[in-house]
Amino acid sequence: MSAVEGEEAATARSDRPAARVVCLDRDGRVLLMHWYDPVSRTDVWEPPGGGIDPGETALEAARRELAEETGLPGSAVRERFVEVARDFTWLGVRYVKTEPFFLARFDEARPRVDPGALTEEERAAYRGYAWAGELPEQVEPPDLAAVVARLTDG
């Protein structure tokens, strides 16, 4: 067994459906949530979002997750989305799936974020947020700049 196969065997897998929201402020900055994974001991920056509950559409989940994780209005999430292939590990679970990434735009610079409805697991991992003009190295997905470009094209 190769090292990669051994790593995959030791890692649980999940294909739980999820949706994310690319939030842009009036100056084109992207809202990124900062998380710390204590299992892999890595920092991750990613757009807000999370799992789609049973009976919920991807758009409904995106709007709910945005409000829960940021306090920003879910109504800002537009119906347009792009599909993004994902392959990442979080808390020892490997996620391999395709997720819809929706767009939300805000007319002000750096709207205030209040992550008041995080789950216990999210509160333990949460390290803050940033309205980023330049994407950090640890951004997830790694091709987030291309995702933003696809969402804002046209």
Secondary structure by P-SEA (a helix, b strand, c coil): ccaaaaaaaabbbbcccccccccccccbbbbbbbbbcccccbbbbbcccccccccccaaaaaaaaaaaaccccccccccbbbbbbbbbcccccccbbbbbbbbbbbcccccccccccccaaaaaacccccccccccccccccaaaaaaaaaacc
